[in-house]
Amino acid sequence: MKFSKWYLFLMIIISHNFLSAQNTYEFLRIDVSSKVSALGGSFTANSDDPDVIFKNPAGIYSLTDMPTSLNFANYLLDINLTSISTSKFIEGVGRFGAGIKYINYGNFTEADQFGNKLSEFGAGEVAFVLGYSNSLDENFYYGTAAKFIYSGIANYSSTAFAFDFGLHYFIPDEDISIGLAIQNIGGQLSKFSDTKENLPFDITLGFSNKFEHLPLRLYLDFHRLNNEEIAFTERFQQFTIGGEFTLSKALKLRVGYDNEKRRELKIGGFSGLAGLNIGLGITIKDYLFNYAYSSFGQVGAIHRLGLTTTFQ
């Protein structure tokens, strides 16, 4: 009996998301960005990083010049993730953004029931994102992004097309930002088999506030508000919170907490440090180097590295 593609697919989904496999393209929910991860995934109300295109396309409007971000993460089970994002404003048209998110699951050996090796194959997924943002009113922005998604396992593949929509409102007197994002509206263009699978549709509400007398910006996101499997009030337990401390012009400390991940990774009533994140941002001349450490409790931990610079 040959290695089942569905067994492999299920193993991958469970291993890197700890979620049920009712949706395909679950990798879209993984944060590759070091900065985003260090903040626990709280980024819906962000407006100063090109990686916001993966969370809320409306957030790119406030960017300046042409910022570009590159990130790498060595995930669990030797899974590698890479992302790149950039943004540029065109006078009289608006601000455009683009991004690529790629995940490589590595190589696998196909064998029969006797353990005889038949062949080797790889598995990977990629999403190409093109976004646009503009102003609805003073301090009120909208954004949309189109995604082409590809997933391949051995000789099997699937493609999809999806849209994201977002709003971003800024209150300058209080330095408060509010973001709303609706992600992954779309469907498969081609399927792995005869079974059609859903995309990981999400609705996220986020807040950000810079404290007046503290070198701290606080982020708070409520994720998957569309989750109909639980009561409406319980959906607000799927939150992340993060804080960015400005220690100096060249150094920032970031901490984050993911409540849903902590609950999912509880083993025998013990969570350890699951759901906790910490990171640094170090600016050297025109380059910002980012690092993030994310704990998965007894399962392990993830290290992410990022580099951001701005072109004129």
Secondary structure per residue as TSV (DSSP state, phi and psi in degrees):
chain	resnum	aa	ss	phi	psi
A	1	M	-	360.0	129.2
A	2	K	-	-78.4	159.8
A	3	F	-	-62.3	123.0
A	4	S	-	-73.0	129.9
A	5	K	H	-66.6	-30.8
A	6	W	H	-73.1	-33.9
A	7	Y	H	-63.8	-43.4
A	8	L	H	-62.9	-45.3
A	9	F	H	-60.2	-44.6
A	10	L	H	-64.6	-41.3
A	11	M	H	-61.1	-42.4
A	12	I	H	-63.9	-47.6
A	13	I	H	-60.9	-46.0
A	14	I	H	-66.7	-41.8
A	15	S	H	-67.5	-34.6
A	16	H	H	-108.6	-3.0
A	17	N	H	-128.0	-20.5
A	18	F	-	54.7	42.0
A	19	L	S	-127.8	163.8
A	20	S	-	-71.3	155.7
A	21	A	T	-95.0	39.8
A	22	Q	T	-77.8	-18.6
A	23	N	B	-115.1	157.4
A	24	T	S	-103.0	171.8
A	25	Y	-	57.4	38.6
A	26	E	G	-64.5	-16.2
A	27	F	G	-62.7	-19.7
A	28	L	G	-62.5	-22.2
A	29	R	G	-85.6	-10.9
A	30	I	S	-79.6	133.5
A	31	D	-	-88.8	116.8
A	32	V	-	-88.5	-34.3
A	33	S	-	-59.3	132.4
A	34	S	H	-65.1	-40.5
A	35	K	H	-67.6	-46.5
A	36	V	H	-60.1	-44.5
A	37	S	H	-65.7	-41.2
A	38	A	H	-62.1	-27.5
A	39	L	T	-90.4	12.2
A	40	G	T	77.6	7.1
A	41	G	T	95.5	5.8
A	42	S	-	-85.3	97.5
A	43	F	-	-145.5	5.1
A	44	T	T	-65.5	-27.8
A	45	A	T	-102.8	15.6
A	46	N	-	-78.8	153.5
A	47	S	-	-149.0	20.8
A	48	D	S	-128.9	17.9
A	49	D	-	-144.9	132.1
A	50	P	G	-64.1	-19.8
A	51	D	G	-68.9	-8.3
A	52	V	G	-64.2	-16.9
A	53	I	G	-61.7	-25.6
A	54	F	G	-80.6	-11.9
A	55	K	T	-114.9	-43.0
A	56	N	-	-156.9	105.1
A	57	P	G	-62.7	-19.2
A	58	A	G	-67.2	-24.6
A	59	G	G	-69.8	-15.9
A	60	I	G	-74.5	-16.2
A	61	Y	G	-61.7	-35.0
A	62	S	G	-83.9	-1.0
A	63	L	-	-69.1	157.6
A	64	T	-	-119.1	153.3
A	65	D	S	53.7	-134.2
A	66	M	E	-131.1	76.7
A	67	P	E	-71.7	144.2
A	68	T	E	-136.8	136.0
A	69	S	E	-129.6	136.8
A	70	L	E	-127.1	131.2
A	71	N	E	-134.7	150.5
A	72	F	E	-141.0	140.6
A	73	A	E	-139.4	132.9
A	74	N	E	-95.3	102.0
A	75	Y	-	-84.2	-168.9
A	76	L	G	-68.1	154.0
A	77	L	G	56.8	34.2
A	78	D	G	62.4	24.6
A	79	I	-	-79.9	132.8
A	80	N	E	-113.1	139.1
A	81	L	E	-126.0	143.9
A	82	T	E	-139.6	144.2
A	83	S	E	-144.2	153.2
A	84	I	E	-142.0	140.8
A	85	S	E	-145.3	153.5
A	86	T	E	-155.0	168.4
A	87	S	E	-155.5	147.0
A	88	K	E	-148.6	137.7
A	89	F	E	-93.7	133.7
A	90	I	E	-113.8	117.1
A	91	E	T	-56.3	130.5
A	92	G	T	81.4	-3.9
A	93	V	T	-118.7	-49.6
A	94	G	E	136.7	-171.8
A	95	R	E	-104.2	132.7
A	96	F	E	-108.5	152.3
A	97	G	E	-139.6	156.1
A	98	A	E	-145.5	149.9
A	99	G	E	-157.5	156.3
A	100	I	E	-132.9	131.4
A	101	K	E	-122.0	123.9
A	102	Y	E	-129.7	138.3
A	103	I	E	-130.7	131.4
A	104	N	E	-117.1	118.4
A	105	Y	E	-85.7	-5.3
A	106	G	E	94.6	-169.0
A	107	N	E	-104.7	147.2
A	108	F	E	-129.9	155.2
A	109	T	E	-105.4	126.2
A	110	E	E	-89.3	129.9
A	111	A	E	-139.6	159.7
A	112	D	-	-89.5	-174.2
A	113	Q	T	-68.2	-13.3
A	114	F	T	-96.9	0.8
A	115	G	-	86.2	8.1
A	116	N	-	-74.5	126.6
A	117	K	E	-72.2	130.1
A	118	L	E	-103.3	-43.5
A	119	S	E	-170.4	176.5
A	120	E	E	-120.4	149.3
A	121	F	E	-147.7	161.7
A	122	G	E	-114.5	172.0
A	123	A	E	-147.1	136.1
A	124	G	E	-164.5	163.5
A	125	E	E	-141.8	149.5
A	126	V	E	-146.7	145.4
A	127	A	E	-128.5	127.7
A	128	F	E	-103.0	126.9
A	129	V	E	-121.8	132.3
A	130	L	E	-128.5	120.7
A	131	G	E	-123.1	163.1
A	132	Y	E	-144.7	140.3
A	133	S	E	-141.9	149.1
A	134	N	E	-154.9	180.0
A	135	S	E	-96.7	132.3
A	136	L	E	-87.5	-37.5
A	137	D	E	-161.4	-179.5
A	138	E	T	-60.4	123.6
A	139	N	T	64.9	18.9
A	140	F	E	-132.2	117.4
A	141	Y	E	-125.8	155.0
A	142	Y	E	-127.8	160.6
A	143	G	E	-155.3	153.8
A	144	T	E	-141.7	151.6
A	145	A	E	-141.7	141.1
A	146	A	E	-107.3	140.8
A	147	K	E	-127.0	133.9
A	148	F	E	-109.0	127.9
A	149	I	E	-123.2	136.0
A	150	Y	E	-130.6	138.1
A	151	S	E	-133.8	131.2
A	152	G	E	-133.3	133.1
A	153	I	E	-134.7	114.1
A	154	A	T	53.9	-124.2
A	155	N	T	-94.0	9.7
A	156	Y	E	-108.5	145.7
A	157	S	E	-150.7	162.5
A	158	S	E	-147.5	146.3
A	159	T	E	-129.7	158.4
A	160	A	E	-152.9	162.7
A	161	F	E	-132.4	135.5
A	162	A	E	-146.7	162.9
A	163	F	E	-124.3	148.4
A	164	D	E	-117.6	146.3
A	165	F	E	-130.7	144.5
A	166	G	E	-150.4	156.4
A	167	L	E	-128.7	148.1
A	168	H	E	-142.6	124.3
A	169	Y	E	-123.0	131.2
A	170	F	E	-116.4	131.0
A	171	I	E	-107.5	96.8
A	172	P	T	-63.5	-36.9
A	173	D	T	-62.7	-32.3
A	174	E	T	-104.9	-5.5
A	175	D	T	53.3	49.5
A	176	I	E	-115.8	135.2
A	177	S	E	-119.2	142.0
A	178	I	E	-125.8	130.1
A	179	G	E	-128.4	143.4
A	180	L	E	-131.3	129.2
A	181	A	E	-131.4	136.6
A	182	I	E	-119.1	117.2
A	183	Q	E	-118.4	149.3
A	184	N	E	63.3	50.6
A	185	I	E	-88.7	111.9
A	186	G	E	166.4	-156.4
A	187	G	E	-165.4	176.0
A	188	Q	E	-75.2	139.8
A	189	L	E	-90.2	-36.9
A	190	S	E	-139.2	149.3
A	191	K	-	-113.9	159.6
A	192	F	S	-65.7	-37.6
A	193	S	S	-146.2	-150.7
A	194	D	S	-79.6	-8.1
A	195	T	-	-89.8	126.8
A	196	K	-	-89.7	133.5
A	197	E	-	-115.8	152.2
A	198	N	B	-85.1	154.2
A	199	L	-	-84.4	157.0
A	200	P	-	-76.0	76.4
A	201	F	-	-65.7	132.3
A	202	D	E	-138.8	146.6
A	203	I	E	-124.1	124.8
A	204	T	E	-128.3	138.0
A	205	L	E	-118.8	129.5
A	206	G	E	-133.4	154.0
A	207	F	E	-133.7	148.9
A	208	S	E	-143.9	137.9
A	209	N	E	-144.3	128.9
A	210	K	E	-95.4	118.0
A	211	F	-	-71.1	139.0
A	212	E	T	-66.0	-42.1
A	213	H	T	-111.6	16.8
A	214	L	S	-131.4	144.6
A	215	P	S	-80.2	52.7
A	216	L	E	-135.9	131.9
A	217	R	E	-114.0	126.9
A	218	L	E	-104.6	138.1
A	219	Y	E	-122.3	140.8
A	220	L	E	-142.7	126.5
A	221	D	E	-126.2	142.5
A	222	F	E	-112.6	118.5
A	223	H	-	-101.8	156.9
A	224	R	-	51.3	47.5
A	225	L	T	-67.7	-11.7
A	226	N	T	-89.1	1.8
A	227	N	-	-66.3	106.2
A	228	E	T	-86.2	-3.3
A	229	E	T	-78.7	-13.9
A	230	I	S	-127.7	164.4
A	231	A	-	-62.6	152.6
A	232	F	T	-58.3	-43.2
A	233	T	G	-66.0	-30.9
A	234	E	G	-72.7	-19.5
A	235	R	G	-63.7	-26.3
A	236	F	G	-76.9	-3.5
A	237	Q	G	-79.6	-12.1
A	238	Q	S	-89.4	66.2
A	239	F	E	-118.4	157.9
A	240	T	E	-129.5	149.9
A	241	I	E	-140.3	140.8
A	242	G	E	-146.2	156.4
A	243	G	E	-136.2	137.2
A	244	E	E	-115.7	114.6
A	245	F	E	-98.2	125.3
A	246	T	E	-89.9	102.3
A	247	L	-	-83.0	-31.1
A	248	S	S	-163.2	179.8
A	249	K	S	-63.3	-24.6
A	250	A	S	-105.9	-7.0
A	251	L	E	-136.7	130.1
A	252	K	E	-129.9	138.6
A	253	L	E	-109.0	132.8
A	254	R	E	-125.4	139.8
A	255	V	E	-135.1	149.9
A	256	G	E	-151.9	160.3
A	257	Y	E	-141.5	132.6
A	258	D	E	-115.7	105.7
A	259	N	H	-68.4	-39.6
A	260	E	H	-65.9	-43.8
A	261	K	H	-63.7	-37.0
A	262	R	H	-63.9	-39.9
A	263	R	H	-69.4	-39.4
A	264	E	H	-68.0	-30.4
A	265	L	T	-95.8	10.1
A	266	K	-	-70.7	127.1
A	267	I	B	-120.2	114.5
A	268	G	T	60.3	35.6
A	269	G	T	81.3	2.4
A	270	F	B	-118.4	127.5
A	271	S	-	-106.9	-18.7
A	272	G	T	60.5	-131.5
A	273	L	T	-99.1	13.6
A	274	A	T	-54.7	134.3
A	275	G	T	91.4	-8.7
A	276	L	E	-93.4	143.1
A	277	N	E	-137.7	150.0
A	278	I	E	-148.4	147.7
A	279	G	E	-160.5	170.8
A	280	L	E	-131.3	149.4
A	281	G	E	-125.8	119.2
A	282	I	E	-120.0	121.8
A	283	T	E	-99.0	123.4
A	284	I	E	-126.4	108.2
A	285	K	T	56.9	-116.2
A	286	D	T	-97.9	14.3
A	287	Y	E	-122.2	137.4
A	288	L	E	-112.0	115.9
A	289	F	E	-98.0	126.6
A	290	N	E	-117.0	144.6
A	291	Y	E	-138.9	143.3
A	292	A	E	-141.2	140.7
A	293	Y	E	-118.6	125.2
A	294	S	E	-122.2	125.7
A	295	S	E	-92.4	134.9
A	296	F	-	-109.5	25.1
A	297	G	G	67.1	-133.7
A	298	Q	G	-71.4	-13.1
A	299	V	G	-74.1	-35.4
A	300	G	-	146.4	-160.9
A	301	A	E	-146.3	160.8
A	302	I	E	-125.3	137.9
A	303	H	E	-112.5	135.0
A	304	R	E	-127.0	143.8
A	305	L	E	-126.0	143.3
A	306	G	E	-145.7	154.9
A	307	L	E	-137.9	128.7
A	308	T	E	-128.3	136.2
A	309	T	E	-143.6	169.2
A	310	T	E	-127.5	130.7
A	311	F	E	-101.6	147.9
A	312	Q	-	-78.1	360.0
